[in-house]
Structures are given as C-alpha cells and as structure tokens.
C-alpha cells in the first residue's frame, strides 16, 4: 500500500469517527466524485468537518439514482455482474433497458 493510500484510509476513518450513529461521513474529494443525485443526500457538517448523510441506506441511494434518471426522461439500464446489480443511464453491452415506475420519482 502506498503512503497516500494509508492517509486516505485515515481521513475516511476520521470522518466516520466524528459522525453520530446512522450517519455516513465522506471527505470533500469523495463528495465531489459522487453523482449529483447522491450529493443531494449529504450536507457539510462543521462539527464532523466532512460531508454527512443521515440515515442513508443502499435502498435510498438506489431510489435517488433511479429518480434522477426518471426525472431526466431517460431510460434506466440494468446489468448485473459479480458486484451485484448496476443501475445507470447509459446503454452498455449486456444491459437491459427498463422504464422506471413513477413511484421512483416521488
């Protein structure tokens, strides 16, 4: 592991330690790398000195992603691999096109 990898791990651990239960804390660089629809789940918390999401679950993140794609009037493309189900707005080889139900936009 490169020295900078260890520093990144330390920064991530620090964010999590400064957060309360049920919160996820991320550094500014991670926040900026998130898709816009997930950035909306985070706010900067001065006490934790990082971006914090309260009660964010995989289901809520998936729902926010689907709602953003639905709102853009685009199709959703699903594909699965060894990492699980991937949801995106671009057609890739092996992806299946679906139209999100209106409930995802609410």
C-alpha positions in Angstrom: 0.0 0.0 0.0 1.3 3.4 -1.0 1.7 6.0 1.8 -1.0 8.1 0.3 -3.4 5.1 0.4 -2.9 5.0 4.2 -3.6 8.7 4.5 -6.8 8.3 2.6 -7.9 5.5 4.9 -7.0 7.6 8.0 -9.1 10.6 6.6 -12.1 8.2 5.9 -11.8 6.7 9.4 -11.7 10.2 10.9 -14.9 11.3 9.1 -16.7 8.2 10.4 -15.4 8.7 14.0 -16.7 12.2 14.1 -20.2 11.2 12.9 -23.1 10.1 15.0 -24.8 6.7 14.7 -26.8 6.3 11.5 -24.6 8.9 9.7 -22.2 8.5 6.8 -19.3 10.9 6.6 -17.2 11.5 3.5 -14.3 13.8 2.6 -14.7 16.6 0.1 -12.9 14.7 -2.6 -15.3 11.7 -2.2 -18.3 14.1 -2.1 -17.2 15.7 -5.4 -16.8 12.3 -7.0 -20.4 11.3 -6.2 -23.1 11.6 -8.8 -25.2 14.7 -8.3 -28.2 12.8 -7.1 -26.3 11.3 -4.3 -24.5 14.6 -3.4 -28.0 15.9 -2.5 -28.1 13.4 0.3 -25.1 15.0 2.0 -24.6 18.3 3.7 -21.4 19.8 5.1 -21.2 19.3 8.9 -18.9 21.8 10.7 -18.7 19.6 13.8 -17.7 16.5 11.9 -15.6 18.5 9.4 -16.9 16.5 6.5 -20.0 15.9 4.3 -22.6 13.9 6.3 -25.7 12.0 5.2 -28.2 11.0 7.9 -29.9 7.6 7.5 -28.6 6.9 4.0 -29.1 3.3 3.0 -28.3 1.4 -0.1 -32.1 1.4 -0.9 -32.3 5.2 -0.5 -29.2 5.7 -2.7 -30.7 3.4 -5.4 -34.0 5.2 -5.2 -32.3 8.6 -5.6 -30.4 7.3 -8.6 -33.5 5.9 -10.2 -35.5 9.1 -9.5 -32.8 11.2 -11.2 -32.7 9.1 -14.3 -36.5 9.1 -14.4 -36.6 12.9 -14.0 -34.3 13.3 -16.9 -36.8 11.4 -19.1 -34.2 8.8 -19.9 -34.3 5.1 -19.7 -32.7 3.1 -16.9 -30.3 0.4 -17.9 -29.7 -2.6 -15.5 -26.8 -5.0 -15.7 -25.5 -7.5 -13.2 -22.1 -8.7 -12.5 -20.0 -10.0 -9.6 -20.5 -6.7 -7.8 -24.3 -7.0 -7.9 -26.9 -5.0 -9.9 -25.6 -1.9 -11.6 -28.1 0.9 -12.5 -27.2 3.6 -15.0 -28.4 5.9 -17.6 -26.3 4.6 -20.5 -26.8 1.6 -22.6 -23.9 -0.9 -22.2 -23.4 -4.3 -23.7 -25.4 -6.8 -21.6 -27.6 -4.1 -20.1 -31.4 -4.4 -20.0 -33.5 -1.2 -20.7 -36.4 -0.5 -18.3 -38.7 2.4 -17.8 -38.8 3.3 -14.1 -42.2 3.3 -12.4 -43.5 6.7 -11.5 -43.1 5.9 -7.8 -39.3 6.3 -8.1 -39.7 10.0 -8.9 -41.7 10.7 -5.7 
